[in-house]
Amino acid sequence: MVLQSGQYRIWLTEGRAASDSTGRTCFERSVEVRTDSTRTKVPLLYVLDNPSRLDRTHVRAILSYRCAPLAAYRVELATGRPVKLEER
């Protein structure tokens, strides 16, 4: 578990190996929102760093592609739905 917000716990789970254009490698992880009875995978969101809390019902996560940050997303904890906030 990397973060807790009320009843929700945010986990970084399985992911994918990646490399940038110079050959540097990294491991991008998927994000999962858990409660006592549910596990909701956030679709198509792979990250290098832990998400941060925005408020009681949302976290902010930075999408990673080929070991580089691309855009920030607000993730709704109740549904796991990501919404783009900004480009990097």
Buried (B, 14 or more C-beta within 10 A) or exposed (E): EBBEBEEBBBBBEEBEEBEEEEEEEBBBBBBBBBEEEEEBBBEEBBBBEBBEBBEEBBBBBBBBEEBBBBBBBBBBBEEBBBEEEEEE
